[in-house]
C-alpha cells in the first residue's frame, strides 16, 4: 500500500477560514487523485496551532467520494 503525507502547515499555523479551506481542498484532492487504488493520504497537522471547523469542513468535509 502506498502512503503519502500531506502537511497542512503549508497553509499556515492558524487555519480558520472557509476560503483557506477551499484552497487546501483543491490541493488535498489533487494529491488523492495521484494515489494508486488503495493508497492512503495522511494529513499531517504538525506545526498547525489552530484548525477551525470552517476550515476543516471546506478542506476535507466535502469529499468527492474517494476519501
mmCIF file as Biopython writes it, N, C-alpha, C and O atoms, coordinates in Angstrom:
data_model
#
loop_
_atom_site.group_PDB
_atom_site.id
_atom_site.type_symbol
_atom_site.label_atom_id
_atom_site.label_alt_id
_atom_site.label_comp_id
_atom_site.label_asym_id
_atom_site.label_entity_id
_atom_site.label_seq_id
_atom_site.pdbx_PDB_ins_code
_atom_site.Cartn_x
_atom_site.Cartn_y
_atom_site.Cartn_z
_atom_site.occupancy
_atom_site.B_iso_or_equiv
_atom_site.auth_seq_id
_atom_site.auth_asym_id
_atom_site.pdbx_PDB_model_num
ATOM 1   N N  . UNK A ? 1  ? 0.845   -1.177 0.000  1.0 0.0 1  A 1 
ATOM 2   C CA . UNK A ? 1  ? 0.000   0.000  0.000  1.0 0.0 1  A 1 
ATOM 3   C C  . UNK A ? 1  ? 0.891   1.240  0.000  1.0 0.0 1  A 1 
ATOM 4   O O  . UNK A ? 1  ? 1.873   1.313  0.738  1.0 0.0 1  A 1 
ATOM 5   N N  . UNK A ? 2  ? 0.540   2.194  -0.823 1.0 0.0 2  A 1 
ATOM 6   C CA . UNK A ? 2  ? 1.282   3.448  -0.918 1.0 0.0 2  A 1 
ATOM 7   C C  . UNK A ? 2  ? 0.714   4.437  0.094  1.0 0.0 2  A 1 
ATOM 8   O O  . UNK A ? 2  ? -0.496  4.655  0.151  1.0 0.0 2  A 1 
ATOM 9   N N  . UNK A ? 3  ? 1.602   5.034  0.895  1.0 0.0 3  A 1 
ATOM 10  C CA . UNK A ? 3  ? 1.208   6.067  1.845  1.0 0.0 3  A 1 
ATOM 11  C C  . UNK A ? 3  ? 1.985   7.338  1.535  1.0 0.0 3  A 1 
ATOM 12  O O  . UNK A ? 3  ? 3.192   7.300  1.297  1.0 0.0 3  A 1 
ATOM 13  N N  . UNK A ? 4  ? 1.286   8.455  1.541  1.0 0.0 4  A 1 
ATOM 14  C CA . UNK A ? 4  ? 1.932   9.753  1.346  1.0 0.0 4  A 1 
ATOM 15  C C  . UNK A ? 4  ? 1.432   10.700 2.432  1.0 0.0 4  A 1 
ATOM 16  O O  . UNK A ? 4  ? 0.286   10.611 2.873  1.0 0.0 4  A 1 
ATOM 17  N N  . UNK A ? 5  ? 2.308   11.606 2.854  1.0 0.0 5  A 1 
ATOM 18  C CA . UNK A ? 5  ? 1.916   12.615 3.838  1.0 0.0 5  A 1 
ATOM 19  C C  . UNK A ? 5  ? 1.663   13.950 3.146  1.0 0.0 5  A 1 
ATOM 20  O O  . UNK A ? 5  ? 2.322   14.304 2.169  1.0 0.0 5  A 1 
ATOM 21  N N  . UNK A ? 6  ? 0.703   14.666 3.675  1.0 0.0 6  A 1 
ATOM 22  C CA . UNK A ? 6  ? 0.362   15.998 3.177  1.0 0.0 6  A 1 
ATOM 23  C C  . UNK A ? 6  ? 0.317   16.923 4.377  1.0 0.0 6  A 1 
ATOM 24  O O  . UNK A ? 6  ? -0.518  16.752 5.264  1.0 0.0 6  A 1 
ATOM 25  N N  . UNK A ? 7  ? 1.213   17.906 4.410  1.0 0.0 7  A 1 
ATOM 26  C CA . UNK A ? 7  ? 1.302   18.821 5.543  1.0 0.0 7  A 1 
ATOM 27  C C  . UNK A ? 7  ? 0.310   19.969 5.390  1.0 0.0 7  A 1 
ATOM 28  O O  . UNK A ? 7  ? 0.335   20.698 4.399  1.0 0.0 7  A 1 
ATOM 29  N N  . UNK A ? 8  ? -0.556  20.119 6.375  1.0 0.0 8  A 1 
ATOM 30  C CA . UNK A ? 8  ? -1.486  21.243 6.366  1.0 0.0 8  A 1 
ATOM 31  C C  . UNK A ? 8  ? -0.815  22.537 6.804  1.0 0.0 8  A 1 
ATOM 32  O O  . UNK A ? 8  ? -1.354  23.620 6.575  1.0 0.0 8  A 1 
ATOM 33  N N  . UNK A ? 9  ? 0.345   22.442 7.424  1.0 0.0 9  A 1 
ATOM 34  C CA . UNK A ? 9  ? 1.071   23.634 7.865  1.0 0.0 9  A 1 
ATOM 35  C C  . UNK A ? 9  ? 1.513   24.506 6.696  1.0 0.0 9  A 1 
ATOM 36  O O  . UNK A ? 9  ? 1.838   25.677 6.891  1.0 0.0 9  A 1 
ATOM 37  N N  . UNK A ? 10 ? 1.529   23.963 5.507  1.0 0.0 10 A 1 
ATOM 38  C CA . UNK A ? 10 ? 1.898   24.762 4.341  1.0 0.0 10 A 1 
ATOM 39  C C  . UNK A ? 10 ? 0.898   25.893 4.094  1.0 0.0 10 A 1 
ATOM 40  O O  . UNK A ? 10 ? 1.200   26.840 3.367  1.0 0.0 10 A 1 
ATOM 41  N N  . UNK A ? 11 ? -0.284  25.797 4.692  1.0 0.0 11 A 1 
ATOM 42  C CA . UNK A ? 11 ? -1.305  26.827 4.561  1.0 0.0 11 A 1 
ATOM 43  C C  . UNK A ? 11 ? -1.269  27.819 5.718  1.0 0.0 11 A 1 
ATOM 44  O O  . UNK A ? 11 ? -2.032  28.784 5.734  1.0 0.0 11 A 1 
ATOM 45  N N  . UNK A ? 12 ? -0.384  27.586 6.687  1.0 0.0 12 A 1 
ATOM 46  C CA . UNK A ? 12 ? -0.230  28.490 7.821  1.0 0.0 12 A 1 
ATOM 47  C C  . UNK A ? 12 ? -0.367  27.770 9.145  1.0 0.0 12 A 1 
ATOM 48  O O  . UNK A ? 12 ? -0.737  26.597 9.198  1.0 0.0 12 A 1 
ATOM 49  N N  . UNK A ? 13 ? -0.061  28.489 10.216 1.0 0.0 13 A 1 
ATOM 50  C CA . UNK A ? 13 ? -0.166  27.934 11.566 1.0 0.0 13 A 1 
ATOM 51  C C  . UNK A ? 13 ? -1.586  27.999 12.099 1.0 0.0 13 A 1 
ATOM 52  O O  . UNK A ? 13 ? -1.989  27.188 12.934 1.0 0.0 13 A 1 
ATOM 53  N N  . UNK A ? 14 ? -2.337  28.973 11.607 1.0 0.0 14 A 1 
ATOM 54  C CA . UNK A ? 14 ? -3.704  29.183 12.071 1.0 0.0 14 A 1 
ATOM 55  C C  . UNK A ? 14 ? -4.643  29.057 10.871 1.0 0.0 14 A 1 
ATOM 56  O O  . UNK A ? 14 ? -4.723  29.954 10.032 1.0 0.0 14 A 1 
ATOM 57  N N  . UNK A ? 15 ? -5.332  27.954 10.808 1.0 0.0 15 A 1 
ATOM 58  C CA . UNK A ? 15 ? -6.202  27.649 9.671  1.0 0.0 15 A 1 
ATOM 59  C C  . UNK A ? 15 ? -7.648  27.856 10.112 1.0 0.0 15 A 1 
ATOM 60  O O  . UNK A ? 15 ? -8.203  27.059 10.869 1.0 0.0 15 A 1 
ATOM 61  N N  . UNK A ? 16 ? -8.244  28.942 9.625  1.0 0.0 16 A 1 
ATOM 62  C CA . UNK A ? 16 ? -9.545  29.273 10.171 1.0 0.0 16 A 1 
ATOM 63  C C  . UNK A ? 16 ? -10.661 29.563 9.197  1.0 0.0 16 A 1 
ATOM 64  O O  . UNK A ? 16 ? -11.828 29.364 9.536  1.0 0.0 16 A 1 
ATOM 65  N N  . UNK A ? 17 ? -10.352 30.027 7.998  1.0 0.0 17 A 1 
ATOM 66  C CA . UNK A ? 17 ? -11.436 30.477 7.119  1.0 0.0 17 A 1 
ATOM 67  C C  . UNK A ? 17 ? -11.843 29.418 6.098  1.0 0.0 17 A 1 
ATOM 68  O O  . UNK A ? 17 ? -11.087 28.500 5.781  1.0 0.0 17 A 1 
ATOM 69  N N  . UNK A ? 18 ? -13.049 29.581 5.604  1.0 0.0 18 A 1 
ATOM 70  C CA . UNK A ? 18 ? -13.543 28.686 4.554  1.0 0.0 18 A 1 
ATOM 71  C C  . UNK A ? 18 ? -12.740 28.866 3.270  1.0 0.0 18 A 1 
ATOM 72  O O  . UNK A ? 18 ? -12.505 27.897 2.547  1.0 0.0 18 A 1 
ATOM 73  N N  . UNK A ? 19 ? -12.317 30.095 2.981  1.0 0.0 19 A 1 
ATOM 74  C CA . UNK A ? 19 ? -11.522 30.345 1.782  1.0 0.0 19 A 1 
ATOM 75  C C  . UNK A ? 19 ? -10.192 29.591 1.858  1.0 0.0 19 A 1 
ATOM 76  O O  . UNK A ? 19 ? -9.765  28.989 0.873  1.0 0.0 19 A 1 
ATOM 77  N N  . UNK A ? 20 ? -9.541  29.622 3.015  1.0 0.0 20 A 1 
ATOM 78  C CA . UNK A ? 20 ? -8.303  28.851 3.199  1.0 0.0 20 A 1 
ATOM 79  C C  . UNK A ? 20 ? -8.594  27.361 3.010  1.0 0.0 20 A 1 
ATOM 80  O O  . UNK A ? 20 ? -7.813  26.642 2.388  1.0 0.0 20 A 1 
ATOM 81  N N  . UNK A ? 21 ? -9.716  26.912 3.548  1.0 0.0 21 A 1 
ATOM 82  C CA . UNK A ? 21 ? -10.101 25.508 3.420  1.0 0.0 21 A 1 
ATOM 83  C C  . UNK A ? 21 ? -10.351 25.095 1.980  1.0 0.0 21 A 1 
ATOM 84  O O  . UNK A ? 21 ? -10.034 23.971 1.589  1.0 0.0 21 A 1 
ATOM 85  N N  . UNK A ? 22 ? -10.920 26.000 1.186  1.0 0.0 22 A 1 
ATOM 86  C CA . UNK A ? 22 ? -11.164 25.709 -0.226 1.0 0.0 22 A 1 
ATOM 87  C C  . UNK A ? 22 ? -9.851  25.519 -0.973 1.0 0.0 22 A 1 
ATOM 88  O O  . UNK A ? 22 ? -9.729  24.639 -1.825 1.0 0.0 22 A 1 
ATOM 89  N N  . UNK A ? 23 ? -8.866  26.360 -0.641 1.0 0.0 23 A 1 
ATOM 90  C CA . UNK A ? 23 ? -7.554  26.225 -1.278 1.0 0.0 23 A 1 
ATOM 91  C C  . UNK A ? 23 ? -6.914  24.895 -0.896 1.0 0.0 23 A 1 
ATOM 92  O O  . UNK A ? 23 ? -6.348  24.204 -1.744 1.0 0.0 23 A 1 
ATOM 93  N N  . UNK A ? 24 ? -7.004  24.541 0.373  1.0 0.0 24 A 1 
ATOM 94  C CA . UNK A ? 24 ? -6.444  23.268 0.835  1.0 0.0 24 A 1 
ATOM 95  C C  . UNK A ? 24 ? -7.169  22.096 0.181  1.0 0.0 24 A 1 
ATOM 96  O O  . UNK A ? 24 ? -6.540  21.112 -0.208 1.0 0.0 24 A 1 
ATOM 97  N N  . UNK A ? 25 ? -8.478  22.200 0.063  1.0 0.0 25 A 1 
ATOM 98  C CA . UNK A ? 25 ? -9.293  21.139 -0.547 1.0 0.0 25 A 1 
ATOM 99  C C  . UNK A ? 25 ? -8.782  20.795 -1.945 1.0 0.0 25 A 1 
ATOM 100 O O  . UNK A ? 25 ? -8.614  19.626 -2.291 1.0 0.0 25 A 1 
ATOM 101 N N  . UNK A ? 26 ? -8.539  21.836 -2.736 1.0 0.0 26 A 1 
ATOM 102 C CA . UNK A ? 26 ? -8.075  21.617 -4.105 1.0 0.0 26 A 1 
ATOM 103 C C  . UNK A ? 26 ? -6.759  20.842 -4.120 1.0 0.0 26 A 1 
ATOM 104 O O  . UNK A ? 26 ? -6.587  19.928 -4.925 1.0 0.0 26 A 1 
ATOM 105 N N  . UNK A ? 27 ? -5.845  21.197 -3.247 1.0 0.0 27 A 1 
ATOM 106 C CA . UNK A ? 27 ? -4.543  20.519 -3.216 1.0 0.0 27 A 1 
ATOM 107 C C  . UNK A ? 27 ? -4.646  19.106 -2.634 1.0 0.0 27 A 1 
ATOM 108 O O  . UNK A ? 27 ? -4.016  18.176 -3.136 1.0 0.0 27 A 1 
ATOM 109 N N  . UNK A ? 28 ? -5.437  18.954 -1.582 1.0 0.0 28 A 1 
ATOM 110 C CA . UNK A ? 28 ? -5.595  17.628 -0.960 1.0 0.0 28 A 1 
ATOM 111 C C  . UNK A ? 28 ? -6.174  16.643 -1.965 1.0 0.0 28 A 1 
ATOM 112 O O  . UNK A ? 28 ? -5.658  15.536 -2.121 1.0 0.0 28 A 1 
ATOM 113 N N  . UNK A ? 29 ? -7.239  17.039 -2.643 1.0 0.0 29 A 1 
ATOM 114 C CA . UNK A ? 29 ? -7.887  16.102 -3.547 1.0 0.0 29 A 1 
ATOM 115 C C  . UNK A ? 29 ? -7.110  15.905 -4.842 1.0 0.0 29 A 1 
ATOM 116 O O  . UNK A ? 29 ? -7.280  14.892 -5.521 1.0 0.0 29 A 1 
ATOM 117 N N  . UNK A ? 30 ? -6.266  16.860 -5.186 1.0 0.0 30 A 1 
ATOM 118 C CA . UNK A ? 30 ? -5.340  16.663 -6.297 1.0 0.0 30 A 1 
ATOM 119 C C  . UNK A ? 30 ? -4.335  15.558 -5.935 1.0 0.0 30 A 1 
ATOM 120 O O  . UNK A ? 30 ? -4.022  14.693 -6.754 1.0 0.0 30 A 1 
ATOM 121 N N  . UNK A ? 31 ? -3.843  15.607 -4.701 1.0 0.0 31 A 1 
ATOM 122 C CA . UNK A ? 31 ? -2.911  14.571 -4.235 1.0 0.0 31 A 1 
ATOM 123 C C  . UNK A ? 31 ? -3.595  13.214 -4.160 1.0 0.0 31 A 1 
ATOM 124 O O  . UNK A ? 31 ? -2.987  12.198 -4.497 1.0 0.0 31 A 1 
ATOM 125 N N  . UNK A ? 32 ? -4.842  13.182 -3.726 1.0 0.0 32 A 1 
ATOM 126 C CA . UNK A ? 32 ? -5.584  11.911 -3.664 1.0 0.0 32 A 1 
ATOM 127 C C  . UNK A ? 32 ? -5.721  11.274 -5.044 1.0 0.0 32 A 1 
ATOM 128 O O  . UNK A ? 32 ? -5.608  10.058 -5.195 1.0 0.0 32 A 1 
ATOM 129 N N  . UNK A ? 33 ? -5.964  12.109 -6.041 1.0 0.0 33 A 1 
ATOM 130 C CA . UNK A ? 33 ? -6.120  11.599 -7.409 1.0 0.0 33 A 1 
ATOM 131 C C  . UNK A ? 33 ? -4.841  10.947 -7.927 1.0 0.0 33 A 1 
ATOM 132 O O  . UNK A ? 33 ? -4.896  10.066 -8.785 1.0 0.0 33 A 1 
ATOM 133 N N  . UNK A ? 34 ? -3.694  11.375 -7.411 1.0 0.0 34 A 1 
ATOM 134 C CA . UNK A ? 34 ? -2.410  10.827 -7.840 1.0 0.0 34 A 1 
ATOM 135 C C  . UNK A ? 34 ? -2.103  9.478  -7.213 1.0 0.0 34 A 1 
ATOM 136 O O  . UNK A ? 34 ? -1.235  8.750  -7.695 1.0 0.0 34 A 1 
ATOM 137 N N  . UNK A ? 35 ? -2.813  9.141  -6.135 1.0 0.0 35 A 1 
ATOM 138 C CA . UNK A ? 35 ? -2.547  7.877  -5.443 1.0 0.0 35 A 1 
ATOM 139 C C  . UNK A ? 35 ? -3.102  6.698  -6.236 1.0 0.0 35 A 1 
ATOM 140 O O  . UNK A ? 35 ? -4.139  6.821  -6.888 1.0 0.0 35 A 1 
ATOM 141 N N  . UNK A ? 36 ? -2.425  5.568  -6.184 1.0 0.0 36 A 1 
ATOM 142 C CA . UNK A ? 36 ? -2.985  4.372  -6.805 1.0 0.0 36 A 1 
ATOM 143 C C  . UNK A ? 36 ? -4.169  3.860  -5.978 1.0 0.0 36 A 1 
ATOM 144 O O  . UNK A ? 36 ? -4.338  4.249  -4.822 1.0 0.0 36 A 1 
ATOM 145 N N  . UNK A ? 37 ? -4.963  3.012  -6.558 1.0 0.0 37 A 1 
ATOM 146 C CA . UNK A ? 37 ? -6.096  2.403  -5.862 1.0 0.0 37 A 1 
ATOM 147 C C  . UNK A ? 37 ? -5.613  1.801  -4.540 1.0 0.0 37 A 1 
ATOM 148 O O  . UNK A ? 37 ? -4.635  1.053  -4.514 1.0 0.0 37 A 1 
ATOM 149 N N  . UNK A ? 38 ? -6.298  2.129  -3.455 1.0 0.0 38 A 1 
ATOM 150 C CA . UNK A ? 38 ? -5.921  1.615  -2.144 1.0 0.0 38 A 1 
ATOM 151 C C  . UNK A ? 38 ? -4.870  2.448  -1.428 1.0 0.0 38 A 1 
ATOM 152 O O  . UNK A ? 38 ? -4.515  2.149  -0.288 1.0 0.0 38 A 1 
ATOM 153 N N  . UNK A ? 39 ? -4.367  3.495  -2.086 1.0 0.0 39 A 1 
ATOM 154 C CA . UNK A ? 39 ? -3.358  4.363  -1.474 1.0 0.0 39 A 1 
ATOM 155 C C  . UNK A ? 39 ? -3.952  5.197  -0.351 1.0 0.0 39 A 1 
ATOM 156 O O  . UNK A ? 39 ? -5.166  5.395  -0.285 1.0 0.0 39 A 1 
ATOM 157 N N  . UNK A ? 40 ? -3.095  5.678  0.525  1.0 0.0 40 A 1 
ATOM 158 C CA . UNK A ? 40 ? -3.524  6.435  1.698  1.0 0.0 40 A 1 
ATOM 159 C C  . UNK A ? 40 ? -2.812  7.785  1.729  1.0 0.0 40 A 1 
ATOM 160 O O  . UNK A ? 40 ? -1.595  7.859  1.559  1.0 0.0 40 A 1 
ATOM 161 N N  . UNK A ? 41 ? -3.575  8.843  1.947  1.0 0.0 41 A 1 
ATOM 162 C CA . UNK A ? 41 ? -3.005  10.167 2.133  1.0 0.0 41 A 1 
ATOM 163 C C  . UNK A ? 41 ? -3.156  10.530 3.603  1.0 0.0 41 A 1 
ATOM 164 O O  . UNK A ? 41 ? -4.271  10.605 4.119  1.0 0.0 41 A 1 
ATOM 165 N N  . UNK A ? 42 ? -2.041  10.754 4.269  1.0 0.0 42 A 1 
ATOM 166 C CA . UNK A ? 42 ? -2.034  11.081 5.692  1.0 0.0 42 A 1 
ATOM 167 C C  . UNK A ? 42 ? -1.937  12.595 5.831  1.0 0.0 42 A 1 
ATOM 168 O O  . UNK A ? 42 ? -0.997  13.210 5.326  1.0 0.0 42 A 1 
ATOM 169 N N  . UNK A ? 43 ? -2.901  13.192 6.511  1.0 0.0 43 A 1 
ATOM 170 C CA . UNK A ? 43 ? -2.878  14.632 6.733  1.0 0.0 43 A 1 
ATOM 171 C C  . UNK A ? 43 ? -2.058  14.913 7.985  1.0 0.0 43 A 1 
ATOM 172 O O  . UNK A ? 43 ? -2.426  14.504 9.086  1.0 0.0 43 A 1 
ATOM 173 N N  . UNK A ? 44 ? -0.950  15.612 7.806  1.0 0.0 44 A 1 
ATOM 174 C CA . UNK A ? 44 ? -0.014  15.933 8.881  1.0 0.0 44 A 1 
ATOM 175 C C  . UNK A ? 44 ? -0.385  17.288 9.477  1.0 0.0 44 A 1 
ATOM 176 O O  . UNK A ? 44 ? -0.431  18.292 8.766  1.0 0.0 44 A 1 
ATOM 177 N N  . UNK A ? 45 ? -0.649  17.314 10.784 1.0 0.0 45 A 1 
ATOM 178 C CA . UNK A ? 45 ? -1.034  18.547 11.468 1.0 0.0 45 A 1 
ATOM 179 C C  . UNK A ? 45 ? 0.120   19.191 12.221 1.0 0.0 45 A 1 
ATOM 180 O O  . UNK A ? 45 ? -0.079  20.199 12.900 1.0 0.0 45 A 1 
ATOM 181 N N  . UNK A ? 46 ? 1.319   18.636 12.118 1.0 0.0 46 A 1 
ATOM 182 C CA . UNK A ? 46 ? 2.458   19.209 12.824 1.0 0.0 46 A 1 
ATOM 183 C C  . UNK A ? 46 ? 2.678   20.647 12.374 1.0 0.0 46 A 1 
ATOM 184 O O  . UNK A ? 46 ? 2.724   20.937 11.178 1.0 0.0 46 A 1 
ATOM 185 N N  . UNK A ? 47 ? 2.813   21.541 13.347 1.0 0.0 47 A 1 
ATOM 186 C CA . UNK A ? 47 ? 3.014   22.947 13.045 1.0 0.0 47 A 1 
ATOM 187 C C  . UNK A ? 47 ? 1.733   23.755 12.959 1.0 0.0 47 A 1 
ATOM 188 O O  . UNK A ? 47 ? 1.786   24.980 12.848 1.0 0.0 47 A 1 
ATOM 189 N N  . UNK A ? 48 ? 0.580   23.093 13.007 1.0 0.0 48 A 1 
ATOM 190 C CA . UNK A ? 48 ? -0.709  23.783 12.976 1.0 0.0 48 A 1 
ATOM 191 C C  . UNK A ? 48 ? -1.140  24.044 14.418 1.0 0.0 48 A 1 
ATOM 192 O O  . UNK A ? 48 ? -1.260  23.114 15.215 1.0 0.0 48 A 1 
ATOM 193 N N  . UNK A ? 49 ? -1.372  25.319 14.747 1.0 0.0 49 A 1 
ATOM 194 C CA . UNK A ? 49 ? -1.772  25.692 16.095 1.0 0.0 49 A 1 
ATOM 195 C C  . UNK A ? 49 ? -3.286  25.744 16.255 1.0 0.0 49 A 1 
ATOM 196 O O  . UNK A ? 49 ? -3.816  25.386 17.307 1.0 0.0 49 A 1 
ATOM 197 N N  . UNK A ? 50 ? -3.984  26.195 15.204 1.0 0.0 50 A 1 
ATOM 198 C CA . UNK A ? 50 ? -5.441  26.321 15.236 1.0 0.0 50 A 1 
ATOM 199 C C  . UNK A ? 50 ? -6.007  25.744 13.949 1.0 0.0 50 A 1 
ATOM 200 O O  . UNK A ? 50 ? -5.532  26.051 12.856 1.0 0.0 50 A 1 
ATOM 201 N N  . UNK A ? 51 ? -7.017  24.913 14.088 1.0 0.0 51 A 1 
ATOM 202 C CA . UNK A ? 51 ? -7.715  24.344 12.932 1.0 0.0 51 A 1 
ATOM 203 C C  . UNK A ? 51 ? -9.209  24.484 13.212 1.0 0.0 51 A 1 
ATOM 204 O O  . UNK A ? 51 ? -9.765  23.735 14.015 1.0 0.0 51 A 1 
ATOM 205 N N  . UNK A ? 52 ? -9.854  25.438 12.553 1.0 0.0 52 A 1 
ATOM 206 C CA . UNK A ? 52 ? -11.277 25.693 12.814 1.0 0.0 52 A 1 
ATOM 207 C C  . UNK A ? 52 ? -12.169 24.675 12.106 1.0 0.0 52 A 1 
ATOM 208 O O  . UNK A ? 52 ? -11.759 24.007 11.157 1.0 0.0 52 A 1 
ATOM 209 N N  . UNK A ? 53 ? -13.374 24.583 12.590 1.0 0.0 53 A 1 
ATOM 210 C CA . UNK A ? 53 ? -14.360 23.730 11.954 1.0 0.0 53 A 1 
ATOM 211 C C  . UNK A ? 53 ? -14.676 24.182 10.540 1.0 0.0 53 A 1 
ATOM 212 O O  . UNK A ? 53 ? -14.921 23.355 9.661  1.0 0.0 53 A 1 
ATOM 213 N N  . UNK A ? 54 ? -14.671 25.489 10.316 1.0 0.0 54 A 1 
ATOM 214 C CA . UNK A ? 54 ? -14.956 26.029 8.981  1.0 0.0 54 A 1 
ATOM 215 C C  . UNK A ? 54 ? -13.889 25.588 7.985  1.0 0.0 54 A 1 
ATOM 216 O O  . UNK A ? 54 ? -14.201 25.163 6.872  1.0 0.0 54 A 1 
ATOM 217 N N  . UNK A ? 55 ? -12.624 25.694 8.397  1.0 0.0 55 A 1 
ATOM 218 C CA . UNK A ? 55 ? -11.525 25.256 7.524  1.0 0.0 55 A 1 
ATOM 219 C C  . UNK A ? 55 ? -11.656 23.762 7.241  1.0 0.0 55 A 1 
ATOM 220 O O  . UNK A ? 55 ? -11.599 23.335 6.087  1.0 0.0 55 A 1 
ATOM 221 N N  . UNK A ? 56 ? -11.830 22.976 8.290  1.0 0.0 56 A 1 
ATOM 222 C CA . UNK A ? 56 ? -11.906 21.518 8.137  1.0 0.0 56 A 1 
ATOM 223 C C  . UNK A ? 56 ? -13.080 21.104 7.260  1.0 0.0 56 A 1 
ATOM 224 O O  . UNK A ? 56 ? -12.955 20.197 6.438  1.0 0.0 56 A 1 
ATOM 225 N N  . UNK A ? 57 ? -14.224 21.770 7.434  1.0 0.0 57 A 1 
ATOM 226 C CA . UNK A ? 57 ? -15.400 21.448 6.629  1.0 0.0 57 A 1 
ATOM 227 C C  . UNK A ? 57 ? -15.122 21.647 5.144  1.0 0.0 57 A 1 
ATOM 228 O O  . UNK A ? 57 ? -15.490 20.806 4.324  1.0 0.0 57 A 1 
ATOM 229 N N  . UNK A ? 58 ? -14.479 22.746 4.799  1.0 0.0 58 A 1 
ATOM 230 C CA . UNK A ? 58 ? -14.169 23.014 3.391  1.0 0.0 58 A 1 
ATOM 231 C C  . UNK A ? 58 ? -13.041 22.121 2.877  1.0 0.0 58 A 1 
ATOM 232 O O  . UNK A ? 58 ? -13.105 21.624 1.752  1.0 0.0 58 A 1 
ATOM 233 N N  . UNK A ? 59 ? -12.020 21.919 3.688  1.0 0.0 59 A 1 
ATOM 234 C CA . UNK A ? 59 ? -10.834 21.183 3.229  1.0 0.0 59 A 1 
ATOM 235 C C  . UNK A ? 59 ? -11.093 19.697 3.071  1.0 0.0 59 A 1 
ATOM 236 O O  . UNK A ? 59 ? -10.691 19.103 2.070  1.0 0.0 59 A 1 
ATOM 237 N N  . UNK A ? 60 ? -11.756 19.087 4.041  1.0 0.0 60 A 1 
ATOM 238 C CA . UNK A ? 60 ? -11.915 17.621 3.991  1.0 0.0 60 A 1 
ATOM 239 C C  . UNK A ? 60 ? -13.337 17.137 4.198  1.0 0.0 60 A 1 
ATOM 240 O O  . UNK A ? 60 ? -13.632 15.966 3.962  1.0 0.0 60 A 1 
ATOM 241 N N  . UNK A ? 61 ? -14.223 18.024 4.638  1.0 0.0 61 A 1 
ATOM 242 C CA . UNK A ? 61 ? -15.600 17.607 4.912  1.0 0.0 61 A 1 
ATOM 243 C C  . UNK A ? 61 ? -16.439 17.400 3.664  1.0 0.0 61 A 1 
ATOM 244 O O  . UNK A ? 61 ? -17.452 16.702 3.698  1.0 0.0 61 A 1 
ATOM 245 N N  . UNK A ? 62 ? -16.022 18.002 2.576  1.0 0.0 62 A 1 
ATOM 246 C CA . UNK A ? 62 ? -16.769 17.907 1.325  1.0 0.0 62 A 1 
ATOM 247 C C  . UNK A ? 62 ? -15.997 17.046 0.339  1.0 0.0 62 A 1 
ATOM 248 O O  . UNK A ? 62 ? -15.463 17.537 -0.656 1.0 0.0 62 A 1 
ATOM 249 N N  . UNK A ? 63 ? -15.950 15.777 0.629  1.0 0.0 63 A 1 
ATOM 250 C CA . UNK A ? 63 ? -15.150 14.881 -0.208 1.0 0.0 63 A 1 
ATOM 251 C C  . UNK A ? 63 ? -15.923 14.421 -1.442 1.0 0.0 63 A 1 
ATOM 252 O O  . UNK A ? 63 ? -17.139 14.234 -1.390 1.0 0.0 63 A 1 
ATOM 253 N N  . UNK A ? 64 ? -15.208 14.243 -2.545 1.0 0.0 64 A 1 
ATOM 254 C CA . UNK A ? 64 ? -15.864 13.790 -3.778 1.0 0.0 64 A 1 
ATOM 255 C C  . UNK A ? 64 ? -16.053 12.279 -3.847 1.0 0.0 64 A 1 
ATOM 256 O O  . UNK A ? 64 ? -16.326 11.746 -4.922 1.0 0.0 64 A 1 
ATOM 257 N N  . UNK A ? 65 ? -15.915 11.576 -2.720 1.0 0.0 65 A 1 
ATOM 258 C CA . UNK A ? 65 ? -16.193 10.153 -2.701 1.0 0.0 65 A 1 
ATOM 259 C C  . UNK A ? 65 ? -14.985 9.246  -2.625 1.0 0.0 65 A 1 
ATOM 260 O O  . UNK A ? 65 ? -15.124 8.094  -2.214 1.0 0.0 65 A 1 
ATOM 261 N N  . UNK A ? 66 ? -13.805 9.712  -3.001 1.0 0.0 66 A 1 
ATOM 262 C CA . UNK A ? 66 ? -12.627 8.842  -2.972 1.0 0.0 66 A 1 
ATOM 263 C C  . UNK A ? 66 ? -11.977 8.815  -1.596 1.0 0.0 66 A 1 
ATOM 264 O O  . UNK A ? 66 ? -11.251 7.877  -1.266 1.0 0.0 66 A 1 
ATOM 265 N N  . UNK A ? 67 ? -12.236 9.838  -0.799 1.0 0.0 67 A 1 
ATOM 266 C CA . UNK A ? 67 ? -11.599 9.941  0.520  1.0 0.0 67 A 1 
ATOM 267 C C  . UNK A ? 67 ? -12.159 8.918  1.484  1.0 0.0 67 A 1 
ATOM 268 O O  . UNK A ? 67 ? -11.738 8.863  2.639  1.0 0.0 67 A 1 
#
